[in-house]
Amino acid sequence: MKLLVTTDFSENSKGAIRFAQTLSRQTGNIEVIFYHAIHITKPTVWSDVFFKAYTNDEIDRLTADLKKFIYATIGKDKGKFSNVKFVVDNCISTEKDILKYAEKNKTDFICIATRGAGMLRKVMGTHTSYIVNNSKVPVMVIPSHYRVKAIKKATYLSDFENLKNEVIKISKLSKPIDLQLEVLHYSSIVLDKKKFEINKELFKTKEFENITLNIQKSNLELSLVERITKYVQKSKPELLIMFTKREKSFFESIFLPSKSAELTYTTKVPVLIFSK
């Protein structure tokens, strides 16, 4: 498993680092790239040669600082990663360069921390939104206050549109860390009853034998966001998983319209977002 973890040296970014630390404790085969983006502008009076030398010196200095910051955060677990790389990248556009680096280096996941009480306001309203909406690589959005905790159970919110293939994608994470996967589906989402029944039958197959299905009836008095919030608070999964299209999607249609729900849905649970 190959993970790209972004950090800006802030306290808020430590959540993503600690999540990588959690994964390292559950699998001995995790490669992590700790990534810090900078932007150095060349003064007009500087020569190209001088600017290049200055930039290289800054990258070397910041790489040493990055290594110190990461090891101070993860402490004694620094030996649990199968491979660790520290990258300081001189960027023009931080978000675009993160995506380029992740794709070029064939990472399995991008791990980024977010903060604040209204999760989707933060995820969809900050630079994280660009990464979520444009990344071909799955994105882990981690609360800034996250602390290392075993990931035993994940809730996958499914619209039942492409269940089998999505579970296969999730298995890239669930199998290495021996994750108990629950599929949560709200019945009102599905209009095609035949497809609904076919998906239910999948849970009788060997491929789905260790995956549980939880079908919830819709409560029209609550928005879907509020239903999910209540469910997560009661069920307490260590990870919430969803899939999104790059255009306006299931993910956006769930979260963006509800301002009150944005305020009540706190970033207590890490979220893994795949592109459909």
Summary of the structure (lengths in Angstrom):
residues: 276
radius of gyration: 20.1
end to end distance: 20.3
largest distance: 70.2
contacts: 844
relative contact order: 0.15
helix: 45%
strand: 22%
